[in-house]
Amino acid sequence: MKRDMELIRLLLLEVEQGKASAGLEAYSDEQQSYHAALLVEKGLVEGEVVRNNHGFPTVAAMIHLTWEGHDFLDSARNETIWKKAIALVKSKGVEASIELMKQLLVQLTKSELGLS
């Protein structure tokens, strides 16, 4: 399954707010479980992952954001900046890691604040 940064952001917002984020209904339970497991594995959220016999995540319980999760979400929270970052990545035809997305989001935020 391909990683979806939009879903990553929605899941982080869900954990922070303690309720389902608008937009999650567009994703299957399988997609949500897979991406929640990625967040746990990356250390952006504390949680537990249950895997099937083939090692694929079937359920991932996300308990709370870690420091890194808060940092990433703080960078990704602003909808305008998020959309600019996603559009830039897509326009270049590249895939972006969490680290690269965070750097890009921070750079765009600095630019918005006139801190380049």
Backbone atoms as SQL, in Angstrom:
CREATE TABLE atoms (id INTEGER PRIMARY KEY, chain TEXT, resi INTEGER, resn TEXT, atom TEXT, x REAL, y REAL, z REAL);
INSERT INTO atoms VALUES
  (1, 'A', 1, 'MET', 'N', 0.847, -1.180, 0.000),
  (2, 'A', 1, 'MET', 'CA', 0.000, 0.000, 0.000),
  (3, 'A', 1, 'MET', 'C', 0.892, 1.244, 0.000),
  (4, 'A', 2, 'LYS', 'N', 0.505, 2.216, -0.754),
  (5, 'A', 2, 'LYS', 'CA', 1.270, 3.448, -0.863),
  (6, 'A', 2, 'LYS', 'C', 0.937, 4.389, 0.302),
  (7, 'A', 3, 'ARG', 'N', 1.964, 5.030, 0.823),
  (8, 'A', 3, 'ARG', 'CA', 1.775, 5.977, 1.930),
  (9, 'A', 3, 'ARG', 'C', 1.041, 7.215, 1.412),
  (10, 'A', 4, 'ASP', 'N', 0.084, 7.695, 2.188),
  (11, 'A', 4, 'ASP', 'CA', -0.733, 8.848, 1.821),
  (12, 'A', 4, 'ASP', 'C', -0.564, 9.933, 2.886),
  (13, 'A', 5, 'MET', 'N', 0.120, 11.012, 2.524),
  (14, 'A', 5, 'MET', 'CA', 0.408, 12.068, 3.494),
  (15, 'A', 5, 'MET', 'C', -0.856, 12.777, 3.968),
  (16, 'A', 6, 'GLU', 'N', -1.874, 12.850, 3.121),
  (17, 'A', 6, 'GLU', 'CA', -3.144, 13.454, 3.551),
  (18, 'A', 6, 'GLU', 'C', -3.750, 12.637, 4.685),
  (19, 'A', 7, 'LEU', 'N', -3.725, 11.324, 4.542),
  (20, 'A', 7, 'LEU', 'CA', -4.262, 10.451, 5.579),
  (21, 'A', 7, 'LEU', 'C', -3.415, 10.531, 6.845),
  (22, 'A', 8, 'ILE', 'N', -2.110, 10.619, 6.695),
  (23, 'A', 8, 'ILE', 'CA', -1.224, 10.783, 7.859),
  (24, 'A', 8, 'ILE', 'C', -1.646, 12.016, 8.657),
  (25, 'A', 9, 'ARG', 'N', -1.841, 13.125, 7.962),
  (26, 'A', 9, 'ARG', 'CA', -2.232, 14.384, 8.626),
  (27, 'A', 9, 'ARG', 'C', -3.588, 14.240, 9.320),
  (28, 'A', 10, 'LEU', 'N', -4.557, 13.639, 8.634),
  (29, 'A', 10, 'LEU', 'CA', -5.885, 13.462, 9.224),
  (30, 'A', 10, 'LEU', 'C', -5.836, 12.597, 10.482),
  (31, 'A', 11, 'LEU', 'N', -5.034, 11.538, 10.459),
  (32, 'A', 11, 'LEU', 'CA', -4.925, 10.668, 11.629),
  (33, 'A', 11, 'LEU', 'C', -4.263, 11.388, 12.800),
  (34, 'A', 12, 'LEU', 'N', -3.248, 12.201, 12.518),
  (35, 'A', 12, 'LEU', 'CA', -2.618, 12.977, 13.592),
  (36, 'A', 12, 'LEU', 'C', -3.607, 13.965, 14.200),
  (37, 'A', 13, 'LEU', 'N', -4.398, 14.606, 13.362),
  (38, 'A', 13, 'LEU', 'CA', -5.427, 15.524, 13.863),
  (39, 'A', 13, 'LEU', 'C', -6.447, 14.778, 14.718),
  (40, 'A', 14, 'GLU', 'N', -6.799, 13.569, 14.295),
  (41, 'A', 14, 'GLU', 'CA', -7.752, 12.757, 15.046),
  (42, 'A', 14, 'GLU', 'C', -7.218, 12.436, 16.442),
  (43, 'A', 15, 'VAL', 'N', -5.956, 12.035, 16.513),
  (44, 'A', 15, 'VAL', 'CA', -5.362, 11.698, 17.817),
  (45, 'A', 15, 'VAL', 'C', -5.322, 12.934, 18.703),
  (46, 'A', 16, 'GLU', 'N', -4.918, 14.057, 18.138),
  (47, 'A', 16, 'GLU', 'CA', -4.828, 15.281, 18.927),
  (48, 'A', 16, 'GLU', 'C', -6.195, 15.718, 19.455),
  (49, 'A', 17, 'GLN', 'N', -7.204, 15.666, 18.594),
  (50, 'A', 17, 'GLN', 'CA', -8.540, 16.151, 18.953),
  (51, 'A', 17, 'GLN', 'C', -9.359, 15.134, 19.726),
  (52, 'A', 18, 'GLY', 'N', -8.955, 13.876, 19.655),
  (53, 'A', 18, 'GLY', 'CA', -9.706, 12.831, 20.348),
  (54, 'A', 18, 'GLY', 'C', -11.015, 12.476, 19.683),
  (55, 'A', 19, 'LYS', 'N', -11.168, 12.868, 18.422),
  (56, 'A', 19, 'LYS', 'CA', -12.376, 12.521, 17.665),
  (57, 'A', 19, 'LYS', 'C', -12.012, 12.416, 16.197),
  (58, 'A', 20, 'ALA', 'N', -12.880, 11.766, 15.440),
  (59, 'A', 20, 'ALA', 'CA', -12.613, 11.541, 14.020),
  (60, 'A', 20, 'ALA', 'C', -12.493, 12.861, 13.274),
  (61, 'A', 21, 'SER', 'N', -11.508, 12.946, 12.421),
  (62, 'A', 21, 'SER', 'CA', -11.296, 14.129, 11.591),
  (63, 'A', 21, 'SER', 'C', -12.183, 14.057, 10.360),
  (64, 'A', 22, 'ALA', 'N', -12.686, 15.213, 9.933),
  (65, 'A', 22, 'ALA', 'CA', -13.454, 15.270, 8.690),
  (66, 'A', 22, 'ALA', 'C', -12.539, 14.832, 7.558),
  (67, 'A', 23, 'GLY', 'N', -13.030, 13.968, 6.727),
  (68, 'A', 23, 'GLY', 'CA', -12.243, 13.472, 5.601),
  (69, 'A', 23, 'GLY', 'C', -11.806, 12.030, 5.757),
  (70, 'A', 24, 'LEU', 'N', -11.807, 11.517, 6.980),
  (71, 'A', 24, 'LEU', 'CA', -11.378, 10.131, 7.190),
  (72, 'A', 24, 'LEU', 'C', -12.326, 9.123, 6.546),
  (73, 'A', 25, 'GLU', 'N', -13.579, 9.513, 6.375),
  (74, 'A', 25, 'GLU', 'CA', -14.557, 8.590, 5.795),
  (75, 'A', 25, 'GLU', 'C', -14.203, 8.220, 4.348),
  (76, 'A', 26, 'ALA', 'N', -13.337, 8.990, 3.724),
  (77, 'A', 26, 'ALA', 'CA', -12.911, 8.700, 2.350),
  (78, 'A', 26, 'ALA', 'C', -11.914, 7.535, 2.287),
  (79, 'A', 27, 'TYR', 'N', -11.429, 7.100, 3.439),
  (80, 'A', 27, 'TYR', 'CA', -10.413, 6.046, 3.491),
  (81, 'A', 27, 'TYR', 'C', -10.986, 4.785, 4.107),
  (82, 'A', 28, 'SER', 'N', -10.565, 3.647, 3.597),
  (83, 'A', 28, 'SER', 'CA', -11.032, 2.360, 4.120),
  (84, 'A', 28, 'SER', 'C', -10.425, 2.095, 5.497),
  (85, 'A', 29, 'ASP', 'N', -11.012, 1.158, 6.217),
  (86, 'A', 29, 'ASP', 'CA', -10.456, 0.747, 7.515),
  (87, 'A', 29, 'ASP', 'C', -9.049, 0.195, 7.339),
  (88, 'A', 30, 'GLU', 'N', -8.838, -0.525, 6.242),
  (89, 'A', 30, 'GLU', 'CA', -7.521, -1.095, 5.958),
  (90, 'A', 30, 'GLU', 'C', -6.485, 0.021, 5.764),
  (91, 'A', 31, 'GLN', 'N', -6.833, 1.050, 4.999),
  (92, 'A', 31, 'GLN', 'CA', -5.920, 2.171, 4.788),
  (93, 'A', 31, 'GLN', 'C', -5.623, 2.888, 6.108),
  (94, 'A', 32, 'GLN', 'N', -6.664, 3.105, 6.906),
  (95, 'A', 32, 'GLN', 'CA', -6.472, 3.792, 8.176),
  (96, 'A', 32, 'GLN', 'C', -5.598, 2.982, 9.125),
  (97, 'A', 33, 'SER', 'N', -5.822, 1.683, 9.204),
  (98, 'A', 33, 'SER', 'CA', -5.008, 0.833, 10.079),
  (99, 'A', 33, 'SER', 'C', -3.553, 0.818, 9.639),
  (100, 'A', 34, 'TYR', 'N', -3.332, 0.697, 8.342),
  (101, 'A', 34, 'TYR', 'CA', -1.972, 0.678, 7.809),
  (102, 'A', 34, 'TYR', 'C', -1.239, 1.979, 8.148),
  (103, 'A', 35, 'HIS', 'N', -1.889, 3.109, 7.923),
  (104, 'A', 35, 'HIS', 'CA', -1.260, 4.398, 8.169),
  (105, 'A', 35, 'HIS', 'C', -1.099, 4.682, 9.662),
  (106, 'A', 36, 'ALA', 'N', -2.049, 4.224, 10.468),
  (107, 'A', 36, 'ALA', 'CA', -1.906, 4.362, 11.918),
  (108, 'A', 36, 'ALA', 'C', -0.696, 3.556, 12.395),
  (109, 'A', 37, 'ALA', 'N', -0.510, 2.372, 11.819),
  (110, 'A', 37, 'ALA', 'CA', 0.666, 1.557, 12.169),
  (111, 'A', 37, 'ALA', 'C', 1.950, 2.278, 11.773),
  (112, 'A', 38, 'LEU', 'N', 1.956, 2.928, 10.620),
  (113, 'A', 38, 'LEU', 'CA', 3.131, 3.702, 10.209),
  (114, 'A', 38, 'LEU', 'C', 3.442, 4.802, 11.225),
  (115, 'A', 39, 'LEU', 'N', 2.403, 5.470, 11.716),
  (116, 'A', 39, 'LEU', 'CA', 2.602, 6.538, 12.697),
  (117, 'A', 39, 'LEU', 'C', 3.186, 5.999, 13.997),
  (118, 'A', 40, 'VAL', 'N', 2.723, 4.829, 14.416),
  (119, 'A', 40, 'VAL', 'CA', 3.272, 4.203, 15.621),
  (120, 'A', 40, 'VAL', 'C', 4.724, 3.819, 15.373),
  (121, 'A', 41, 'GLU', 'N', 4.990, 3.154, 14.239),
  (122, 'A', 41, 'GLU', 'CA', 6.351, 2.724, 13.920),
  (123, 'A', 41, 'GLU', 'C', 7.325, 3.896, 13.804),
  (124, 'A', 42, 'LYS', 'N', 6.867, 5.016, 13.265),
  (125, 'A', 42, 'LYS', 'CA', 7.718, 6.193, 13.084),
  (126, 'A', 42, 'LYS', 'C', 7.921, 6.957, 14.388),
  (127, 'A', 43, 'GLY', 'N', 7.094, 6.660, 15.394),
  (128, 'A', 43, 'GLY', 'CA', 7.229, 7.342, 16.678),
  (129, 'A', 43, 'GLY', 'C', 6.511, 8.671, 16.741),
  (130, 'A', 44, 'LEU', 'N', 5.549, 8.887, 15.828),
  (131, 'A', 44, 'LEU', 'CA', 4.762, 10.121, 15.886),
  (132, 'A', 44, 'LEU', 'C', 3.595, 9.989, 16.860),
  (133, 'A', 45, 'VAL', 'N', 3.180, 8.751, 17.118),
  (134, 'A', 45, 'VAL', 'CA', 2.147, 8.498, 18.115),
  (135, 'A', 45, 'VAL', 'C', 2.552, 7.303, 18.977),
  (136, 'A', 46, 'GLU', 'N', 2.098, 7.327, 20.222),
  (137, 'A', 46, 'GLU', 'CA', 2.212, 6.154, 21.083),
  (138, 'A', 46, 'GLU', 'C', 1.015, 5.276, 20.771),
  (139, 'A', 47, 'GLY', 'N', 1.219, 3.972, 20.692),
  (140, 'A', 47, 'GLY', 'CA', 0.112, 3.090, 20.417),
  (141, 'A', 47, 'GLY', 'C', 0.554, 1.649, 20.300),
  (142, 'A', 48, 'GLU', 'N', -0.380, 0.821, 19.878),
  (143, 'A', 48, 'GLU', 'CA', -0.146, -0.608, 19.705),
  (144, 'A', 48, 'GLU', 'C', -0.652, -1.036, 18.341),
  (145, 'A', 49, 'VAL', 'N', 0.080, -1.947, 17.730),
  (146, 'A', 49, 'VAL', 'CA', -0.300, -2.462, 16.415),
  (147, 'A', 49, 'VAL', 'C', -0.524, -3.962, 16.529),
  (148, 'A', 50, 'VAL', 'N', -1.666, -4.419, 16.023),
  (149, 'A', 50, 'VAL', 'CA', -1.976, -5.848, 15.951),
  (150, 'A', 50, 'VAL', 'C', -1.851, -6.245, 14.486),
  (151, 'A', 51, 'ARG', 'N', -1.103, -7.305, 14.237),
  (152, 'A', 51, 'ARG', 'CA', -0.855, -7.748, 12.863),
  (153, 'A', 51, 'ARG', 'C', -1.484, -9.118, 12.612),
  (154, 'A', 52, 'ASN', 'N', -1.835, -9.366, 11.351),
  (155, 'A', 52, 'ASN', 'CA', -2.369, -10.675, 10.990),
  (156, 'A', 52, 'ASN', 'C', -1.229, -11.673, 10.795),
  (157, 'A', 53, 'ASN', 'N', -1.547, -12.873, 10.370),
  (158, 'A', 53, 'ASN', 'CA', -0.540, -13.932, 10.193),
  (159, 'A', 53, 'ASN', 'C', 0.519, -13.595, 9.147),
  (160, 'A', 54, 'HIS', 'N', 0.216, -12.656, 8.279),
  (161, 'A', 54, 'HIS', 'CA', 1.149, -12.256, 7.225),
  (162, 'A', 54, 'HIS', 'C', 1.944, -11.013, 7.612),
  (163, 'A', 55, 'GLY', 'N', 1.738, -10.518, 8.828),
  (164, 'A', 55, 'GLY', 'CA', 2.466, -9.349, 9.297),
  (165, 'A', 55, 'GLY', 'C', 1.847, -8.022, 8.926),
  (166, 'A', 56, 'PHE', 'N', 0.691, -8.052, 8.268),
  (167, 'A', 56, 'PHE', 'CA', 0.024, -6.815, 7.861),
  (168, 'A', 56, 'PHE', 'C', -0.798, -6.272, 9.029),
  (169, 'A', 57, 'PRO', 'N', -0.717, -4.960, 9.304),
  (170, 'A', 57, 'PRO', 'CA', -1.476, -4.409, 10.426),
  (171, 'A', 57, 'PRO', 'C', -2.983, -4.508, 10.190),
  (172, 'A', 58, 'THR', 'N', -3.686, -5.095, 11.155),
  (173, 'A', 58, 'THR', 'CA', -5.147, -5.192, 11.060),
  (174, 'A', 58, 'THR', 'C', -5.820, -4.148, 11.948),
  (175, 'A', 59, 'VAL', 'N', -5.165, -3.822, 13.049),
  (176, 'A', 59, 'VAL', 'CA', -5.667, -2.802, 13.974),
  (177, 'A', 59, 'VAL', 'C', -4.473, -2.052, 14.540),
  (178, 'A', 60, 'ALA', 'N', -4.612, -0.748, 14.632),
  (179, 'A', 60, 'ALA', 'CA', -3.572, 0.054, 15.268),
  (180, 'A', 60, 'ALA', 'C', -4.270, 1.047, 16.189),
  (181, 'A', 61, 'ALA', 'N', -4.043, 0.883, 17.470),
  (182, 'A', 61, 'ALA', 'CA', -4.629, 1.788, 18.460),
  (183, 'A', 61, 'ALA', 'C', -3.641, 2.922, 18.716),
  (184, 'A', 62, 'MET', 'N', -4.081, 4.137, 18.453),
  (185, 'A', 62, 'MET', 'CA', -3.242, 5.309, 18.684),
  (186, 'A', 62, 'MET', 'C', -3.694, 5.965, 19.984),
  (187, 'A', 63, 'ILE', 'N', -2.771, 6.127, 20.927),
  (188, 'A', 63, 'ILE', 'CA', -3.114, 6.617, 22.261),
  (189, 'A', 63, 'ILE', 'C', -2.919, 8.120, 22.374),
  (190, 'A', 64, 'HIS', 'N', -1.728, 8.600, 22.022),
  (191, 'A', 64, 'HIS', 'CA', -1.473, 10.041, 22.076),
  (192, 'A', 64, 'HIS', 'C', -0.291, 10.390, 21.189),
  (193, 'A', 65, 'LEU', 'N', -0.197, 11.664, 20.842),
  (194, 'A', 65, 'LEU', 'CA', 0.926, 12.143, 20.044),
  (195, 'A', 65, 'LEU', 'C', 2.195, 12.149, 20.875),
  (196, 'A', 66, 'THR', 'N', 3.308, 11.864, 20.234),
  (197, 'A', 66, 'THR', 'CA', 4.610, 12.028, 20.880),
  (198, 'A', 66, 'THR', 'C', 5.067, 13.470, 20.627),
  (199, 'A', 67, 'TRP', 'N', 6.220, 13.827, 21.171),
  (200, 'A', 67, 'TRP', 'CA', 6.780, 15.154, 20.925),
  (201, 'A', 67, 'TRP', 'C', 6.955, 15.376, 19.422),
  (202, 'A', 68, 'GLU', 'N', 7.511, 14.355, 18.742),
  (203, 'A', 68, 'GLU', 'CA', 7.714, 14.445, 17.290),
  (204, 'A', 68, 'GLU', 'C', 6.383, 14.577, 16.553),
  (205, 'A', 69, 'GLY', 'N', 5.378, 13.876, 17.030),
  (206, 'A', 69, 'GLY', 'CA', 4.054, 13.967, 16.418),
  (207, 'A', 69, 'GLY', 'C', 3.471, 15.366, 16.550),
  (208, 'A', 70, 'HIS', 'N', 3.625, 15.949, 17.740),
  (209, 'A', 70, 'HIS', 'CA', 3.166, 17.331, 17.939),
  (210, 'A', 70, 'HIS', 'C', 3.919, 18.286, 17.029),
  (211, 'A', 71, 'ASP', 'N', 5.234, 18.115, 16.924),
  (212, 'A', 71, 'ASP', 'CA', 6.039, 18.993, 16.072),
  (213, 'A', 71, 'ASP', 'C', 5.586, 18.912, 14.619),
  (214, 'A', 72, 'PHE', 'N', 5.403, 17.694, 14.116),
  (215, 'A', 72, 'PHE', 'CA', 4.972, 17.553, 12.728),
  (216, 'A', 72, 'PHE', 'C', 3.592, 18.164, 12.534),
  (217, 'A', 73, 'LEU', 'N', 2.671, 17.867, 13.441),
  (218, 'A', 73, 'LEU', 'CA', 1.309, 18.383, 13.297),
  (219, 'A', 73, 'LEU', 'C', 1.276, 19.904, 13.399),
  (220, 'A', 74, 'ASP', 'N', 2.078, 20.473, 14.277),
  (221, 'A', 74, 'ASP', 'CA', 2.141, 21.932, 14.359),
  (222, 'A', 74, 'ASP', 'C', 2.596, 22.531, 13.027),
  (223, 'A', 75, 'SER', 'N', 3.500, 21.853, 12.348),
  (224, 'A', 75, 'SER', 'CA', 3.965, 22.320, 11.037),
  (225, 'A', 75, 'SER', 'C', 2.895, 22.131, 9.965),
  (226, 'A', 76, 'ALA', 'N', 2.070, 21.095, 10.109),
  (227, 'A', 76, 'ALA', 'CA', 1.091, 20.734, 9.080),
  (228, 'A', 76, 'ALA', 'C', -0.314, 21.267, 9.352),
  (229, 'A', 77, 'ARG', 'N', -0.522, 21.906, 10.473),
  (230, 'A', 77, 'ARG', 'CA', -1.877, 22.290, 10.886),
  (231, 'A', 77, 'ARG', 'C', -2.535, 23.310, 9.950),
  (232, 'A', 78, 'ASN', 'N', -1.790, 24.318, 9.532),
  (233, 'A', 78, 'ASN', 'CA', -2.359, 25.378, 8.710),
  (234, 'A', 78, 'ASN', 'C', -2.736, 24.811, 7.338),
  (235, 'A', 79, 'GLU', 'N', -4.015, 24.881, 7.008),
  (236, 'A', 79, 'GLU', 'CA', -4.536, 24.285, 5.773),
  (237, 'A', 79, 'GLU', 'C', -3.892, 24.897, 4.520),
  (238, 'A', 80, 'THR', 'N', -3.702, 26.207, 4.524),
  (239, 'A', 80, 'THR', 'CA', -3.117, 26.891, 3.364),
  (240, 'A', 80, 'THR', 'C', -1.680, 26.435, 3.132),
  (241, 'A', 81, 'ILE', 'N', -0.906, 26.396, 4.195),
  (242, 'A', 81, 'ILE', 'CA', 0.491, 25.963, 4.075),
  (243, 'A', 81, 'ILE', 'C', 0.560, 24.495, 3.699),
  (244, 'A', 82, 'TRP', 'N', -0.311, 23.683, 4.286),
  (245, 'A', 82, 'TRP', 'CA', -0.342, 22.256, 3.946),
  (246, 'A', 82, 'TRP', 'C', -0.612, 22.070, 2.456),
  (247, 'A', 83, 'LYS', 'N', -1.612, 22.761, 1.933),
  (248, 'A', 83, 'LYS', 'CA', -1.956, 22.623, 0.518),
  (249, 'A', 83, 'LYS', 'C', -0.815, 23.092, -0.386),
  (250, 'A', 84, 'LYS', 'N', -0.120, 24.157, 0.019),
  (251, 'A', 84, 'LYS', 'CA', 1.032, 24.627, -0.758),
  (252, 'A', 84, 'LYS', 'C', 2.118, 23.551, -0.792),
  (253, 'A', 85, 'ALA', 'N', 2.378, 22.933, 0.346),
  (254, 'A', 85, 'ALA', 'CA', 3.413, 21.903, 0.425),
  (255, 'A', 85, 'ALA', 'C', 3.051, 20.701, -0.438),
  (256, 'A', 86, 'ILE', 'N', 1.824, 20.243, -0.336),
  (257, 'A', 86, 'ILE', 'CA', 1.370, 19.089, -1.123),
  (258, 'A', 86, 'ILE', 'C', 1.440, 19.415, -2.609),
  (259, 'A', 87, 'ALA', 'N', 0.985, 20.605, -2.989),
  (260, 'A', 87, 'ALA', 'CA', 1.011, 21.013, -4.399),
  (261, 'A', 87, 'ALA', 'C', 2.447, 21.074, -4.925),
  (262, 'A', 88, 'LEU', 'N', 3.358, 21.588, -4.116),
  (263, 'A', 88, 'LEU', 'CA', 4.756, 21.685, -4.536),
  (264, 'A', 88, 'LEU', 'C', 5.360, 20.300, -4.753),
  (265, 'A', 89, 'VAL', 'N', 5.107, 19.402, -3.828),
  (266, 'A', 89, 'VAL', 'CA', 5.631, 18.041, -3.947),
  (267, 'A', 89, 'VAL', 'C', 5.063, 17.370, -5.198),
  (268, 'A', 90, 'LYS', 'N', 3.757, 17.500, -5.406),
  (269, 'A', 90, 'LYS', 'CA', 3.125, 16.881, -6.578),
  (270, 'A', 90, 'LYS', 'C', 3.641, 17.486, -7.878),
  (271, 'A', 91, 'SER', 'N', 3.845, 18.806, -7.881),
  (272, 'A', 91, 'SER', 'CA', 4.303, 19.471, -9.106),
  (273, 'A', 91, 'SER', 'C', 5.699, 19.002, -9.518),
  (274, 'A', 92, 'LYS', 'N', 6.487, 18.578, -8.552),
  (275, 'A', 92, 'LYS', 'CA', 7.839, 18.091, -8.833),
  (276, 'A', 92, 'LYS', 'C', 7.861, 16.603, -9.139),
  (277, 'A', 93, 'GLY', 'N', 6.717, 15.938, -8.936),
  (278, 'A', 93, 'GLY', 'CA', 6.629, 14.517, -9.229),
  (279, 'A', 93, 'GLY', 'C', 7.453, 13.645, -8.312),
  (280, 'A', 94, 'VAL', 'N', 7.593, 14.072, -7.067),
  (281, 'A', 94, 'VAL', 'CA', 8.374, 13.306, -6.101),
  (282, 'A', 94, 'VAL', 'C', 7.486, 12.858, -4.946),
  (283, 'A', 95, 'GLU', 'N', 7.976, 11.880, -4.213),
  (284, 'A', 95, 'GLU', 'CA', 7.341, 11.459, -2.970),
  (285, 'A', 95, 'GLU', 'C', 8.144, 12.067, -1.832),
  (286, 'A', 96, 'ALA', 'N', 7.475, 12.497, -0.793),
  (287, 'A', 96, 'ALA', 'CA', 8.168, 13.157, 0.312),
  (288, 'A', 96, 'ALA', 'C', 8.044, 12.333, 1.586),
  (289, 'A', 97, 'SER', 'N', 9.143, 12.187, 2.286),
  (290, 'A', 97, 'SER', 'CA', 9.145, 11.518, 3.582),
  (291, 'A', 97, 'SER', 'C', 8.552, 12.458, 4.627),
  (292, 'A', 98, 'ILE', 'N', 8.313, 11.928, 5.806),
  (293, 'A', 98, 'ILE', 'CA', 7.836, 12.756, 6.916),
  (294, 'A', 98, 'ILE', 'C', 8.842, 13.867, 7.195),
  (295, 'A', 99, 'GLU', 'N', 10.117, 13.519, 7.196),
  (296, 'A', 99, 'GLU', 'CA', 11.156, 14.513, 7.498),
  (297, 'A', 99, 'GLU', 'C', 11.178, 15.625, 6.459),
  (298, 'A', 100, 'LEU', 'N', 11.108, 15.237, 5.189),
  (299, 'A', 100, 'LEU', 'CA', 11.123, 16.231, 4.123),
  (300, 'A', 100, 'LEU', 'C', 9.876, 17.108, 4.173),
  (301, 'A', 101, 'MET', 'N', 8.722, 16.493, 4.407),
  (302, 'A', 101, 'MET', 'CA', 7.482, 17.267, 4.520),
  (303, 'A', 101, 'MET', 'C', 7.581, 18.265, 5.663),
  (304, 'A', 102, 'LYS', 'N', 8.123, 17.833, 6.788),
  (305, 'A', 102, 'LYS', 'CA', 8.245, 18.741, 7.928),
  (306, 'A', 102, 'LYS', 'C', 9.166, 19.915, 7.579),
  (307, 'A', 103, 'GLN', 'N', 10.298, 19.631, 6.949),
  (308, 'A', 103, 'GLN', 'CA', 11.215, 20.699, 6.556),
  (309, 'A', 103, 'GLN', 'C', 10.539, 21.674, 5.591),
  (310, 'A', 104, 'LEU', 'N', 9.812, 21.134, 4.625),
  (311, 'A', 104, 'LEU', 'CA', 9.114, 21.973, 3.658),
  (312, 'A', 104, 'LEU', 'C', 8.053, 22.826, 4.341),
  (313, 'A', 105, 'LEU', 'N', 7.294, 22.223, 5.242),
  (314, 'A', 105, 'LEU', 'CA', 6.249, 22.956, 5.963),
  (315, 'A', 105, 'LEU', 'C', 6.841, 24.067, 6.825),
  (316, 'A', 106, 'VAL', 'N', 7.942, 23.775, 7.493),
  (317, 'A', 106, 'VAL', 'CA', 8.608, 24.793, 8.311),
  (318, 'A', 106, 'VAL', 'C', 9.104, 25.927, 7.425),
  (319, 'A', 107, 'GLN', 'N', 9.706, 25.574, 6.275),
  (320, 'A', 107, 'GLN', 'CA', 10.212, 26.595, 5.352),
  (321, 'A', 107, 'GLN', 'C', 9.072, 27.470, 4.834),
  (322, 'A', 108, 'LEU', 'N', 7.950, 26.863, 4.467),
  (323, 'A', 108, 'LEU', 'CA', 6.796, 27.635, 3.989),
  (324, 'A', 108, 'LEU', 'C', 6.227, 28.526, 5.094),
  (325, 'A', 109, 'THR', 'N', 6.202, 28.026, 6.316),
  (326, 'A', 109, 'THR', 'CA', 5.718, 28.826, 7.452),
  (327, 'A', 109, 'THR', 'C', 6.634, 30.015, 7.682),
  (328, 'A', 110, 'LYS', 'N', 7.927, 29.780, 7.644),
  (329, 'A', 110, 'LYS', 'CA', 8.883, 30.884, 7.809),
  (330, 'A', 110, 'LYS', 'C', 8.677, 31.931, 6.720),
  (331, 'A', 111, 'SER', 'N', 8.469, 31.475, 5.511),
  (332, 'A', 111, 'SER', 'CA', 8.251, 32.388, 4.396),
  (333, 'A', 111, 'SER', 'C', 6.981, 33.220, 4.620),
  (334, 'A', 112, 'GLU', 'N', 5.925, 32.573, 5.093),
  (335, 'A', 112, 'GLU', 'CA', 4.681, 33.283, 5.395),
  (336, 'A', 112, 'GLU', 'C', 4.881, 34.347, 6.466),
  (337, 'A', 113, 'LEU', 'N', 5.790, 34.080, 7.395),
  (338, 'A', 113, 'LEU', 'CA', 6.074, 35.017, 8.491),
  (339, 'A', 113, 'LEU', 'C', 7.161, 36.031, 8.137),
  (340, 'A', 114, 'GLY', 'N', 7.719, 35.911, 6.923),
  (341, 'A', 114, 'GLY', 'CA', 8.777, 36.817, 6.510),
  (342, 'A', 114, 'GLY', 'C', 10.100, 36.536, 7.201),
  (343, 'A', 115, 'LEU', 'N', 10.339, 35.268, 7.547),
  (344, 'A', 115, 'LEU', 'CA', 11.552, 34.882, 8.264),
  (345, 'A', 115, 'LEU', 'C', 12.544, 34.097, 7.424),
  (346, 'A', 116, 'SER', 'N', 12.439, 34.164, 6.147),
  (347, 'A', 116, 'SER', 'CA', 13.305, 33.352, 5.270),
  (348, 'A', 116, 'SER', 'C', 14.740, 33.610, 5.517);
